[in-house]
Amino acid sequence: EAMKMENEVAAPKSGTVAQIIVSKGAVVETGAPLVVLS
């Protein structure tokens, strides 16, 4: 808990998260989609 990291994620538009694409703890590349907005 003491080393918890949080990163701000910018989205190209406003919306509601419809689907989470990556799982917790996954390593992702820069620019990879993380969620689907509706």
PDB file of N, H, CA, C and O in Angstrom:
ATOM      1  N   GLU A   1       0.816  -1.201   0.000  1.00  0.00           N
ATOM      2  CA  GLU A   1       0.000   0.000   0.000  1.00  0.00           C
ATOM      3  C   GLU A   1       0.853   1.257   0.000  1.00  0.00           C
ATOM      4  O   GLU A   1       0.491   2.242  -0.642  1.00  0.00           O
ATOM      5  N   ALA A   2       1.961   1.246   0.694  1.00  0.00           N
ATOM      6  H   ALA A   2       2.256   0.445   1.215  1.00  0.00           H
ATOM      7  CA  ALA A   2       2.787   2.450   0.776  1.00  0.00           C
ATOM      8  C   ALA A   2       3.412   2.805  -0.564  1.00  0.00           C
ATOM      9  O   ALA A   2       3.694   3.977  -0.816  1.00  0.00           O
ATOM     10  N   MET A   3       3.635   1.827  -1.422  1.00  0.00           N
ATOM     11  H   MET A   3       3.406   0.876  -1.216  1.00  0.00           H
ATOM     12  CA  MET A   3       4.265   2.077  -2.714  1.00  0.00           C
ATOM     13  C   MET A   3       3.246   2.147  -3.853  1.00  0.00           C
ATOM     14  O   MET A   3       3.619   2.120  -5.026  1.00  0.00           O
ATOM     15  N   LYS A   4       1.960   2.235  -3.506  1.00  0.00           N
ATOM     16  H   LYS A   4       1.657   2.257  -2.553  1.00  0.00           H
ATOM     17  CA  LYS A   4       0.922   2.268  -4.533  1.00  0.00           C
ATOM     18  C   LYS A   4       1.183   3.403  -5.514  1.00  0.00           C
ATOM     19  O   LYS A   4       1.486   4.528  -5.116  1.00  0.00           O
ATOM     20  N   MET A   5       1.062   3.093  -6.793  1.00  0.00           N
ATOM     21  H   MET A   5       0.815   2.179  -7.116  1.00  0.00           H
ATOM     22  CA  MET A   5       1.261   4.107  -7.825  1.00  0.00           C
ATOM     23  C   MET A   5      -0.071   4.409  -8.503  1.00  0.00           C
ATOM     24  O   MET A   5      -0.874   3.508  -8.747  1.00  0.00           O
ATOM     25  N   GLU A   6      -0.291   5.670  -8.801  1.00  0.00           N
ATOM     26  H   GLU A   6       0.362   6.401  -8.603  1.00  0.00           H
ATOM     27  CA  GLU A   6      -1.463   6.084  -9.553  1.00  0.00           C
ATOM     28  C   GLU A   6      -1.001   6.910 -10.728  1.00  0.00           C
ATOM     29  O   GLU A   6      -0.109   7.747 -10.591  1.00  0.00           O
ATOM     30  N   ASN A   7      -1.591   6.685 -11.871  1.00  0.00           N
ATOM     31  H   ASN A   7      -2.316   6.005 -11.983  1.00  0.00           H
ATOM     32  CA  ASN A   7      -1.259   7.437 -13.072  1.00  0.00           C
ATOM     33  C   ASN A   7      -2.529   8.017 -13.664  1.00  0.00           C
ATOM     34  O   ASN A   7      -3.534   7.320 -13.808  1.00  0.00           O
ATOM     35  N   GLU A   8      -2.480   9.296 -14.007  1.00  0.00           N
ATOM     36  H   GLU A   8      -1.664   9.862 -13.891  1.00  0.00           H
ATOM     37  CA  GLU A   8      -3.609   9.923 -14.672  1.00  0.00           C
ATOM     38  C   GLU A   8      -3.647   9.431 -16.115  1.00  0.00           C
ATOM     39  O   GLU A   8      -2.618   9.369 -16.787  1.00  0.00           O
ATOM     40  N   VAL A   9      -4.842   9.084 -16.584  1.00  0.00           N
ATOM     41  H   VAL A   9      -5.679   9.135 -16.038  1.00  0.00           H
ATOM     42  CA  VAL A   9      -5.014   8.601 -17.950  1.00  0.00           C
ATOM     43  C   VAL A   9      -5.936   9.569 -18.679  1.00  0.00           C
ATOM     44  O   VAL A   9      -7.070   9.794 -18.257  1.00  0.00           O
ATOM     45  N   ALA A  10      -5.450  10.135 -19.765  1.00  0.00           N
ATOM     46  H   ALA A  10      -4.529   9.953 -20.108  1.00  0.00           H
ATOM     47  CA  ALA A  10      -6.249  11.072 -20.554  1.00  0.00           C
ATOM     48  C   ALA A  10      -7.064  10.310 -21.592  1.00  0.00           C
ATOM     49  O   ALA A  10      -6.589   9.336 -22.176  1.00  0.00           O
ATOM     50  N   ALA A  11      -8.292  10.760 -21.814  1.00  0.00           N
ATOM     51  H   ALA A  11      -8.678  11.551 -21.339  1.00  0.00           H
ATOM     52  CA  ALA A  11      -9.158  10.163 -22.829  1.00  0.00           C
ATOM     53  C   ALA A  11      -9.466  11.207 -23.891  1.00  0.00           C
ATOM     54  O   ALA A  11      -9.553  12.396 -23.587  1.00  0.00           O
ATOM     55  N   PRO A  12      -9.632  10.771 -25.132  1.00  0.00           N
ATOM     56  CA  PRO A  12      -9.900  11.715 -26.216  1.00  0.00           C
ATOM     57  C   PRO A  12     -11.294  12.334 -26.164  1.00  0.00           C
ATOM     58  O   PRO A  12     -11.558  13.315 -26.859  1.00  0.00           O
ATOM     59  N   LYS A  13     -12.193  11.771 -25.345  1.00  0.00           N
ATOM     60  H   LYS A  13     -11.979  10.974 -24.781  1.00  0.00           H
ATOM     61  CA  LYS A  13     -13.548  12.302 -25.218  1.00  0.00           C
ATOM     62  C   LYS A  13     -14.112  11.897 -23.866  1.00  0.00           C
ATOM     63  O   LYS A  13     -13.569  11.019 -23.196  1.00  0.00           O
ATOM     64  N   SER A  14     -15.203  12.538 -23.468  1.00  0.00           N
ATOM     65  H   SER A  14     -15.644  13.252 -24.012  1.00  0.00           H
ATOM     66  CA  SER A  14     -15.843  12.158 -22.210  1.00  0.00           C
ATOM     67  C   SER A  14     -16.738  10.947 -22.456  1.00  0.00           C
ATOM     68  O   SER A  14     -17.121  10.670 -23.593  1.00  0.00           O
ATOM     69  N   GLY A  15     -17.067  10.236 -21.395  1.00  0.00           N
ATOM     70  H   GLY A  15     -16.756  10.461 -20.471  1.00  0.00           H
ATOM     71  CA  GLY A  15     -17.927   9.071 -21.535  1.00  0.00           C
ATOM     72  C   GLY A  15     -17.915   8.223 -20.286  1.00  0.00           C
ATOM     73  O   GLY A  15     -17.342   8.600 -19.263  1.00  0.00           O
ATOM     74  N   THR A  16     -18.546   7.084 -20.380  1.00  0.00           N
ATOM     75  H   THR A  16     -19.011   6.778 -21.210  1.00  0.00           H
ATOM     76  CA  THR A  16     -18.624   6.118 -19.291  1.00  0.00           C
ATOM     77  C   THR A  16     -17.834   4.884 -19.696  1.00  0.00           C
ATOM     78  O   THR A  16     -17.880   4.465 -20.853  1.00  0.00           O
ATOM     79  N   VAL A  17     -17.113   4.303 -18.754  1.00  0.00           N
ATOM     80  H   VAL A  17     -17.075   4.643 -17.815  1.00  0.00           H
ATOM     81  CA  VAL A  17     -16.342   3.095 -19.059  1.00  0.00           C
ATOM     82  C   VAL A  17     -17.315   1.946 -19.320  1.00  0.00           C
ATOM     83  O   VAL A  17     -18.080   1.558 -18.437  1.00  0.00           O
ATOM     84  N   ALA A  18     -17.277   1.408 -20.538  1.00  0.00           N
ATOM     85  H   ALA A  18     -16.655   1.723 -21.254  1.00  0.00           H
ATOM     86  CA  ALA A  18     -18.151   0.305 -20.930  1.00  0.00           C
ATOM     87  C   ALA A  18     -17.458  -1.044 -20.757  1.00  0.00           C
ATOM     88  O   ALA A  18     -18.106  -2.052 -20.477  1.00  0.00           O
ATOM     89  N   GLN A  19     -16.132  -1.054 -20.925  1.00  0.00           N
ATOM     90  H   GLN A  19     -15.606  -0.234 -21.152  1.00  0.00           H
ATOM     91  CA  GLN A  19     -15.377  -2.307 -20.824  1.00  0.00           C
ATOM     92  C   GLN A  19     -13.948  -1.997 -20.413  1.00  0.00           C
ATOM     93  O   GLN A  19     -13.346  -1.046 -20.912  1.00  0.00           O
ATOM     94  N   ILE A  20     -13.406  -2.794 -19.508  1.00  0.00           N
ATOM     95  H   ILE A  20     -13.895  -3.567 -19.103  1.00  0.00           H
ATOM     96  CA  ILE A  20     -12.000  -2.693 -19.120  1.00  0.00           C
ATOM     97  C   ILE A  20     -11.253  -3.762 -19.908  1.00  0.00           C
ATOM     98  O   ILE A  20     -11.558  -4.950 -19.803  1.00  0.00           O
ATOM     99  N   ILE A  21     -10.271  -3.329 -20.699  1.00  0.00           N
ATOM    100  H   ILE A  21     -10.024  -2.364 -20.784  1.00  0.00           H
ATOM    101  CA  ILE A  21      -9.569  -4.243 -21.600  1.00  0.00           C
ATOM    102  C   ILE A  21      -8.405  -4.958 -20.922  1.00  0.00           C
ATOM    103  O   ILE A  21      -8.175  -6.137 -21.191  1.00  0.00           O
ATOM    104  N   VAL A  22      -7.671  -4.280 -20.058  1.00  0.00           N
ATOM    105  H   VAL A  22      -7.858  -3.322 -19.840  1.00  0.00           H
ATOM    106  CA  VAL A  22      -6.499  -4.889 -19.426  1.00  0.00           C
ATOM    107  C   VAL A  22      -6.829  -5.364 -18.020  1.00  0.00           C
ATOM    108  O   VAL A  22      -7.732  -4.836 -17.370  1.00  0.00           O
ATOM    109  N   SER A  23      -6.100  -6.350 -17.563  1.00  0.00           N
ATOM    110  H   SER A  23      -5.367  -6.779 -18.091  1.00  0.00           H
ATOM    111  CA  SER A  23      -6.318  -6.860 -16.215  1.00  0.00           C
ATOM    112  C   SER A  23      -5.391  -6.158 -15.226  1.00  0.00           C
ATOM    113  O   SER A  23      -4.370  -5.590 -15.613  1.00  0.00           O
ATOM    114  N   LYS A  24      -5.753  -6.205 -13.965  1.00  0.00           N
ATOM    115  H   LYS A  24      -6.582  -6.666 -13.651  1.00  0.00           H
ATOM    116  CA  LYS A  24      -4.968  -5.588 -12.899  1.00  0.00           C
ATOM    117  C   LYS A  24      -3.553  -6.156 -12.907  1.00  0.00           C
ATOM    118  O   LYS A  24      -3.355  -7.370 -12.959  1.00  0.00           O
ATOM    119  N   GLY A  25      -2.573  -5.254 -12.855  1.00  0.00           N
ATOM    120  H   GLY A  25      -2.734  -4.268 -12.812  1.00  0.00           H
ATOM    121  CA  GLY A  25      -1.180  -5.662 -12.807  1.00  0.00           C
ATOM    122  C   GLY A  25      -0.550  -5.949 -14.159  1.00  0.00           C
ATOM    123  O   GLY A  25       0.633  -6.281 -14.235  1.00  0.00           O
ATOM    124  N   ALA A  26      -1.332  -5.824 -15.233  1.00  0.00           N
ATOM    125  H   ALA A  26      -2.293  -5.554 -15.172  1.00  0.00           H
ATOM    126  CA  ALA A  26      -0.805  -6.103 -16.575  1.00  0.00           C
ATOM    127  C   ALA A  26       0.210  -5.042 -16.987  1.00  0.00           C
ATOM    128  O   ALA A  26       0.090  -3.874 -16.617  1.00  0.00           O
ATOM    129  N   VAL A  27       1.199  -5.460 -17.747  1.00  0.00           N
ATOM    130  H   VAL A  27       1.297  -6.409 -18.047  1.00  0.00           H
ATOM    131  CA  VAL A  27       2.182  -4.537 -18.323  1.00  0.00           C
ATOM    132  C   VAL A  27       1.675  -4.180 -19.714  1.00  0.00           C
ATOM    133  O   VAL A  27       1.389  -5.063 -20.523  1.00  0.00           O
ATOM    134  N   VAL A  28       1.564  -2.884 -19.990  1.00  0.00           N
ATOM    135  H   VAL A  28       1.796  -2.167 -19.333  1.00  0.00           H
ATOM    136  CA  VAL A  28       1.048  -2.442 -21.289  1.00  0.00           C
ATOM    137  C   VAL A  28       2.036  -1.503 -21.968  1.00  0.00           C
ATOM    138  O   VAL A  28       2.841  -0.844 -21.311  1.00  0.00           O
ATOM    139  N   GLU A  29       1.962  -1.454 -23.279  1.00  0.00           N
ATOM    140  H   GLU A  29       1.308  -1.989 -23.813  1.00  0.00           H
ATOM    141  CA  GLU A  29       2.804  -0.568 -24.071  1.00  0.00           C
ATOM    142  C   GLU A  29       2.180   0.827 -24.110  1.00  0.00           C
ATOM    143  O   GLU A  29       0.968   0.970 -23.948  1.00  0.00           O
ATOM    144  N   THR A  30       2.991   1.837 -24.322  1.00  0.00           N
ATOM    145  H   THR A  30       3.976   1.721 -24.453  1.00  0.00           H
ATOM    146  CA  THR A  30       2.508   3.200 -24.486  1.00  0.00           C
ATOM    147  C   THR A  30       1.532   3.242 -25.654  1.00  0.00           C
ATOM    148  O   THR A  30       1.825   2.730 -26.734  1.00  0.00           O
ATOM    149  N   GLY A  31       0.377   3.851 -25.433  1.00  0.00           N
ATOM    150  H   GLY A  31       0.139   4.266 -24.555  1.00  0.00           H
ATOM    151  CA  GLY A  31      -0.627   3.988 -26.485  1.00  0.00           C
ATOM    152  C   GLY A  31      -1.605   2.835 -26.591  1.00  0.00           C
ATOM    153  O   GLY A  31      -2.552   2.898 -27.375  1.00  0.00           O
ATOM    154  N   ALA A  32      -1.391   1.776 -25.810  1.00  0.00           N
ATOM    155  H   ALA A  32      -0.622   1.725 -25.173  1.00  0.00           H
ATOM    156  CA  ALA A  32      -2.294   0.625 -25.861  1.00  0.00           C
ATOM    157  C   ALA A  32      -3.644   1.005 -25.256  1.00  0.00           C
ATOM    158  O   ALA A  32      -3.685   1.725 -24.258  1.00  0.00           O
ATOM    159  N   PRO A  33      -4.756   0.533 -25.842  1.00  0.00           N
ATOM    160  CA  PRO A  33      -6.071   0.826 -25.267  1.00  0.00           C
ATOM    161  C   PRO A  33      -6.240   0.116 -23.921  1.00  0.00           C
ATOM    162  O   PRO A  33      -5.883  -1.053 -23.770  1.00  0.00           O
ATOM    163  N   LEU A  34      -6.787   0.840 -22.955  1.00  0.00           N
ATOM    164  H   LEU A  34      -7.077   1.790 -23.078  1.00  0.00           H
ATOM    165  CA  LEU A  34      -6.997   0.289 -21.618  1.00  0.00           C
ATOM    166  C   LEU A  34      -8.467  -0.003 -21.354  1.00  0.00           C
ATOM    167  O   LEU A  34      -8.811  -1.004 -20.725  1.00  0.00           O
ATOM    168  N   VAL A  35      -9.335   0.890 -21.846  1.00  0.00           N
ATOM    169  H   VAL A  35      -9.055   1.703 -22.357  1.00  0.00           H
ATOM    170  CA  VAL A  35     -10.774   0.758 -21.631  1.00  0.00           C
ATOM    171  C   VAL A  35     -11.518   1.135 -22.905  1.00  0.00           C
ATOM    172  O   VAL A  35     -10.959   1.743 -23.818  1.00  0.00           O
ATOM    173  N   VAL A  36     -12.796   0.758 -22.942  1.00  0.00           N
ATOM    174  H   VAL A  36     -13.250   0.264 -22.200  1.00  0.00           H
ATOM    175  CA  VAL A  36     -13.697   1.175 -24.013  1.00  0.00           C
ATOM    176  C   VAL A  36     -14.696   2.132 -23.391  1.00  0.00           C
ATOM    177  O   VAL A  36     -15.313   1.816 -22.373  1.00  0.00           O
ATOM    178  N   LEU A  37     -14.859   3.306 -24.000  1.00  0.00           N
ATOM    179  H   LEU A  37     -14.358   3.563 -24.826  1.00  0.00           H
ATOM    180  CA  LEU A  37     -15.825   4.288 -23.517  1.00  0.00           C
ATOM    181  C   LEU A  37     -17.120   4.181 -24.304  1.00  0.00           C
ATOM    182  O   LEU A  37     -17.113   3.834 -25.485  1.00  0.00           O
ATOM    183  N   SER A  38     -18.233   4.483 -23.640  1.00  0.00           N
ATOM    184  H   SER A  38     -18.238   4.765 -22.681  1.00  0.00           H
ATOM    185  CA  SER A  38     -19.517   4.527 -24.347  1.00  0.00           C
ATOM    186  C   SER A  38     -20.134   5.886 -24.169  1.00  0.00           C
ATOM    187  O   SER A  38     -21.222   6.141 -24.684  1.00  0.00           O
TER     188      SER A  38
END
